[in-house]
Amino acid sequence: MASELQRQQHTSIREQSVQTIINNDLIWIDVQNPSRNIMQQLSEKYHFHELSIEDSLSKIEIPKIDKYSDHIFTTIHFPVMNDDYDQETTTPTITQLSIFIGSKYIITVHQGDLRPLRDMFNSCKEDKIQREEVMGSTSSSGYLLHSIIDMLVDNLFHVLRKVVGNLHDIEDDVFNEQLAIAKVISILRRQIMVLRRTVMQLRRIIVDLSADIQKYSVEDLTLYYDDVKDHMDKAFEILEESRETIEIYKDTDNMLSTEKTNRILSVLTILFTLSIPVTVIGAMYGMNVHLPGGIDEEGTWNFLGIYTTFLICIMITIATVLLMIGLFRKLGWIRIGNR
């Protein structure tokens, strides 16, 4: 009884993990959270190389493209932003997508976190019109691959718009000395770096795919893949501009922070310097030695009252401080009014 229940649960999981869409004679198989058993069955049916199976099961595989006599295997990365995106805590999640492309089939393998692809697959499965639009009237695997990549590239632009919007949001904050945005700038720099590295790899894969995908389609796909490459070039230009902008923000924030720190240190240094006269005089009269106006009877000054010595010390201190202030102003160390 228990074994039967386990078998049913395993079958249910398997059905959820592997789904198939057939349009005319083109097959699209989507594998979410692949297991070795599932990939081995697909390998036996479509004669995949064991290295490709290992790569599709790996979660840290670098982007690559392998070309065989009857199919192409590629691994590509796409960035995904969560719905609860927060520029202060969130960086793009890079998801891995493995694709097997044959003459009459496409198999997509991922960990289930590539939401745009899941939505696209479910839409094609439920809507015949959407299925024919995505898989093409000629039902060629080359056209379906273009539809998948084009959709994911469009989703990439949604991620880029969020990052560019965040850059615009912090533009005024950079020049506000009351705000500390070094952390926000650092996170944005990390986001741009991750996206830039991902887009560079994706551009290379798309160029390589476009050179060999035509043999899997009866129609000319040159313009379709050229359009995707143009979008990738535009995405890369946006990231380059964003990288230059965030570097300017970083340098500006560092410069303003340094200037603010220098001003604070200058004020503290001047205050400390102005306190030197009273410190010296107080130290001298605090020593147990005979000094003019001291506490011994013969040397005590009292022509201005019992506080004569104290008043004279204060006047000497004030005169010294005023002299130092005049000297500092002459040297430009102290400025009154606009800086």
C-alpha positions as CSV (number, residue, x, y, z in Angstrom):
1,M,0.0,0.0,0.0
2,A,2.8,2.4,0.9
3,S,4.8,1.5,-2.2
4,E,1.7,2.1,-4.4
5,L,1.2,5.5,-2.8
6,Q,4.9,6.4,-3.4
7,R,4.6,5.2,-7.0
8,Q,1.5,7.5,-7.6
9,Q,3.3,10.4,-6.0
10,H,6.4,9.8,-8.1
11,T,4.2,9.6,-11.2
12,S,2.4,12.9,-10.2
13,I,5.7,14.7,-9.7
14,R,7.0,13.4,-13.0
15,E,3.9,14.6,-14.9
16,Q,4.3,18.0,-13.3
17,S,8.0,18.1,-14.1
18,V,7.7,17.1,-17.8
19,Q,5.1,18.6,-20.0
20,T,4.7,18.4,-23.8
21,I,3.1,20.5,-26.5
22,I,2.6,19.2,-30.0
23,N,1.9,21.6,-32.9
24,N,1.5,19.8,-36.2
25,D,4.7,17.6,-36.1
26,L,6.8,19.9,-33.9
27,I,7.2,18.8,-30.2
28,W,8.1,21.2,-27.4
29,I,9.0,19.4,-24.1
30,D,9.5,21.5,-21.0
31,V,11.3,19.9,-18.1
32,Q,11.2,21.7,-14.8
33,N,13.4,20.5,-11.9
34,P,15.0,17.8,-14.0
35,S,16.1,14.5,-12.4
36,R,18.7,12.1,-13.8
37,N,16.0,9.5,-14.5
38,I,13.9,11.9,-16.6
39,M,16.9,13.1,-18.6
40,Q,18.1,9.6,-19.1
41,Q,14.8,8.6,-20.7
42,L,14.9,11.7,-23.0
43,S,18.5,10.8,-23.9
44,E,17.5,7.3,-24.9
45,K,14.7,8.6,-27.1
46,Y,16.6,11.4,-28.8
47,H,20.2,10.1,-28.6
48,F,21.7,12.9,-26.5
49,H,25.3,12.8,-25.5
50,E,25.9,12.0,-21.9
51,L,28.0,15.2,-21.4
52,S,25.0,17.2,-22.5
53,I,22.8,15.4,-20.0
54,E,25.3,16.2,-17.2
55,D,25.4,19.8,-18.2
56,S,21.6,20.1,-18.2
57,L,21.5,18.6,-14.7
58,S,24.2,21.0,-13.4
59,K,23.0,24.2,-11.7
60,I,26.3,26.1,-12.2
61,E,27.1,25.3,-15.9
62,I,28.7,28.2,-17.8
63,P,26.9,29.3,-21.0
64,K,27.9,27.1,-23.9
65,I,26.8,25.7,-27.2
66,D,27.5,22.2,-28.5
67,K,26.8,21.2,-32.1
68,Y,26.1,17.6,-33.1
69,S,25.1,16.0,-36.3
70,D,21.4,15.8,-35.6
71,H,20.8,18.4,-32.8
72,I,22.3,21.4,-31.0
73,F,22.6,21.7,-27.2
74,T,23.0,25.1,-25.6
75,T,23.1,26.4,-22.0
76,I,22.2,30.1,-21.5
77,H,21.6,32.3,-18.5
78,F,18.9,34.9,-18.0
79,P,18.4,37.4,-15.2
80,V,15.1,37.4,-13.3
81,M,13.8,39.9,-10.8
82,N,11.5,38.9,-8.0
83,D,8.1,40.5,-7.6
84,D,9.2,42.0,-4.2
85,Y,12.1,43.7,-5.9
86,D,13.9,46.2,-3.6
87,Q,16.9,48.1,-4.9
88,E,18.4,48.2,-1.5
89,T,18.5,44.4,-0.9
90,T,17.9,42.6,-4.2
91,T,20.2,41.7,-7.0
92,P,19.1,39.9,-10.2
93,T,18.8,36.1,-9.9
94,I,20.6,34.4,-12.8
95,T,18.7,31.3,-13.9
96,Q,20.0,28.6,-16.2
97,L,18.2,27.3,-19.2
98,S,19.4,24.3,-21.2
99,I,17.9,23.7,-24.7
100,F,18.1,20.7,-27.0
101,I,17.2,21.7,-30.6
102,G,16.4,19.0,-33.1
103,S,14.7,19.0,-36.5
104,K,11.3,18.4,-35.1
105,Y,11.6,19.0,-31.4
106,I,12.8,21.4,-28.7
107,I,13.4,20.4,-25.1
108,T,13.8,23.2,-22.5
109,V,15.3,22.2,-19.2
110,H,15.4,24.5,-16.2
111,Q,14.9,24.5,-12.4
112,G,11.3,25.9,-12.6
113,D,12.3,29.5,-11.6
114,L,12.2,30.9,-15.1
115,R,8.7,32.3,-14.8
116,P,8.4,34.0,-18.2
117,L,9.2,30.6,-19.9
118,R,6.7,28.8,-17.7
119,D,4.0,31.4,-18.5
120,M,4.7,31.1,-22.2
121,F,4.6,27.4,-22.2
122,N,1.3,27.3,-20.3
123,S,-0.2,29.9,-22.6
124,C,0.7,27.8,-25.6
125,K,-0.7,24.7,-24.0
126,E,-4.0,26.3,-23.3
127,D,-4.5,28.6,-26.3
128,K,-4.3,27.2,-29.8
129,I,-3.9,30.6,-31.4
130,Q,-1.0,31.4,-29.1
131,R,0.5,28.0,-29.8
132,E,0.5,28.6,-33.5
133,E,1.9,32.1,-33.1
134,V,4.8,30.9,-30.9
135,M,5.6,27.7,-32.7
136,G,5.1,29.1,-36.2
137,S,2.9,28.2,-39.1
138,T,5.6,25.9,-40.5
139,S,6.2,24.4,-37.0
140,S,10.0,24.6,-37.3
141,S,12.2,24.2,-34.2
142,G,14.3,27.2,-35.4
143,Y,11.3,29.5,-35.3
144,L,10.2,28.2,-31.9
145,L,13.7,28.8,-30.5
146,H,13.5,32.3,-31.8
147,S,10.2,32.8,-30.1
148,I,11.6,31.5,-26.8
149,I,14.8,33.7,-26.9
150,D,12.9,36.7,-28.1
151,M,10.5,36.5,-25.2
152,L,13.3,36.1,-22.7
153,V,15.2,39.0,-24.2
154,D,12.0,41.1,-23.9
155,N,11.8,40.1,-20.2
156,L,15.5,41.2,-19.9
157,F,14.5,44.7,-20.9
158,H,12.0,44.8,-18.0
159,V,14.9,44.1,-15.6
160,L,17.0,46.7,-17.3
161,R,14.2,49.3,-17.0
162,K,14.1,48.7,-13.2
163,V,17.9,49.2,-12.9
164,V,17.9,52.4,-15.1
165,G,14.9,53.7,-13.1
166,N,16.9,53.1,-9.9
167,L,19.7,55.1,-11.3
168,H,17.4,58.0,-12.0
169,D,15.9,57.8,-8.5
170,I,19.3,58.3,-6.8
171,E,20.5,61.1,-9.0
172,D,19.4,63.8,-6.6
173,D,20.3,61.8,-3.5
174,V,24.0,61.7,-4.6
175,F,24.2,65.5,-4.1
176,N,22.3,65.5,-0.8
177,E,24.9,65.6,2.0
178,Q,22.2,64.6,4.5
179,L,21.8,61.1,2.9
180,A,24.3,58.2,3.0
181,I,23.8,56.3,-0.3
182,A,27.1,54.5,-0.6
183,K,25.4,51.1,0.0
184,V,22.7,51.8,-2.6
185,I,25.4,52.8,-5.1
186,S,27.3,49.6,-4.3
187,I,24.3,47.4,-4.8
188,L,23.4,49.1,-8.1
189,R,27.0,48.6,-9.3
190,R,26.7,44.9,-8.5
191,Q,23.4,44.6,-10.3
192,I,24.9,46.3,-13.4
193,M,28.0,44.1,-13.3
194,V,25.9,40.9,-13.1
195,L,23.6,42.0,-15.9
196,R,26.5,43.1,-18.1
197,R,28.3,39.8,-17.7
198,T,25.1,37.8,-18.4
199,V,24.3,39.9,-21.5
200,M,27.8,39.6,-22.9
201,Q,27.6,35.8,-22.7
202,L,24.1,35.7,-24.1
203,R,25.1,37.8,-27.1
204,R,27.8,35.3,-28.0
205,I,25.5,32.4,-27.7
206,I,22.8,34.0,-29.9
207,V,25.4,34.8,-32.6
208,D,26.6,31.2,-32.7
209,L,23.0,29.9,-32.7
210,S,21.9,32.1,-35.6
211,A,24.8,30.7,-37.7
212,D,23.5,27.1,-37.6
213,I,19.8,27.3,-36.7
214,Q,18.7,27.7,-40.3
215,K,19.0,24.0,-41.1
216,Y,16.2,23.4,-38.6
217,S,13.7,25.6,-40.5
218,V,12.3,25.7,-44.0
219,E,11.8,29.5,-43.8
220,D,14.6,32.1,-43.7
221,L,15.2,33.1,-40.1
222,T,18.0,35.6,-40.7
223,L,15.9,38.7,-40.1
224,Y,14.3,37.2,-36.9
225,Y,17.7,36.4,-35.3
226,D,19.2,39.7,-36.5
227,D,16.3,41.4,-34.7
228,V,17.2,39.6,-31.5
229,K,20.9,40.4,-31.9
230,D,19.9,44.1,-32.4
231,H,18.0,43.9,-29.1
232,M,21.0,42.4,-27.4
233,D,23.2,45.1,-28.7
234,K,20.8,47.7,-27.4
235,A,20.7,46.0,-24.0
236,F,24.5,46.0,-23.9
237,E,24.6,49.7,-24.7
238,I,22.1,50.5,-21.9
239,L,24.3,48.6,-19.5
240,E,27.4,50.4,-20.7
241,E,25.7,53.7,-20.2
242,S,24.5,52.6,-16.8
243,R,27.9,51.5,-15.8
244,E,29.4,54.8,-16.7
245,T,26.6,56.6,-14.8
246,I,27.0,54.6,-11.6
247,E,30.8,55.1,-11.7
248,I,30.2,58.9,-12.0
249,Y,27.8,58.7,-9.0
250,K,30.4,56.7,-7.1
251,D,33.1,59.2,-7.7
252,T,30.8,62.1,-6.9
253,D,29.7,60.5,-3.7
254,N,33.3,59.8,-2.7
255,M,34.4,63.3,-3.5
256,L,31.5,64.9,-1.6
257,S,32.1,62.6,1.4
258,T,35.8,63.4,1.4
259,E,35.1,67.1,1.2
260,K,32.6,66.9,4.0
261,T,35.0,65.0,6.1
262,N,37.8,67.5,5.4
263,R,35.5,70.4,6.4
264,I,34.7,68.7,9.7
265,L,38.3,67.9,10.4
266,S,39.2,71.5,9.5
267,V,36.7,72.9,12.0
268,L,37.9,70.5,14.7
269,T,41.5,71.3,14.1
270,I,40.9,75.1,14.2
271,L,38.9,74.7,17.5
272,F,41.7,72.6,19.0
273,T,44.3,75.1,17.8
274,L,42.4,78.1,19.3
275,S,42.3,76.2,22.6
276,I,46.0,76.0,22.8
277,P,46.6,79.4,24.5
278,V,44.2,78.8,27.4
279,T,45.6,75.3,27.8
280,V,49.2,76.6,28.0
281,I,48.3,79.4,30.4
282,G,46.2,77.1,32.5
283,A,49.0,74.5,32.6
284,M,51.6,77.1,33.6
285,Y,49.5,78.5,36.5
286,G,48.5,75.1,37.6
287,M,52.1,74.2,38.3
288,N,53.5,74.5,41.8
289,V,56.0,77.2,41.0
290,H,56.2,81.0,41.6
291,L,54.6,83.0,38.8
292,P,53.6,86.6,38.4
293,G,50.1,86.9,39.9
294,G,50.4,83.5,41.5
295,I,48.7,82.4,44.7
296,D,51.7,83.4,47.0
297,E,51.2,86.6,49.0
298,E,54.0,88.6,47.4
299,G,53.2,87.8,43.8
300,T,49.4,87.9,43.8
301,W,47.8,90.7,41.7
302,N,44.8,92.3,43.1
303,F,44.6,95.8,41.5
304,L,41.4,94.6,39.7
305,G,40.1,92.7,42.6
306,I,40.5,89.2,43.9
307,Y,40.0,87.8,40.3
308,T,42.7,90.0,38.8
309,T,45.0,87.1,37.8
310,F,42.1,85.2,36.3
311,L,40.9,88.2,34.3
312,I,44.4,88.9,32.9
313,C,44.7,85.2,31.9
314,I,41.4,85.5,30.1
315,M,42.4,88.7,28.3
316,I,45.7,87.2,27.2
317,T,43.9,84.1,25.9
318,I,41.3,86.2,24.0
319,A,44.0,88.4,22.5
320,T,46.0,85.4,21.4
321,V,42.9,83.7,19.9
322,L,42.0,86.9,18.0
323,L,45.5,87.1,16.7
324,M,45.4,83.5,15.5
325,I,42.0,84.0,13.9
326,G,43.3,87.0,12.0
327,L,46.3,85.0,10.8
328,F,44.1,82.1,9.7
329,R,41.9,84.4,7.7
330,K,44.9,85.9,6.1
331,L,46.2,82.5,5.1
332,G,42.7,81.5,3.8
333,W,42.1,78.8,6.4
334,I,39.0,80.5,7.7
335,R,36.4,82.0,5.4
336,I,33.4,84.0,6.4
337,G,30.3,83.8,4.2
338,N,30.2,81.7,0.9
339,R,32.8,79.1,0.5
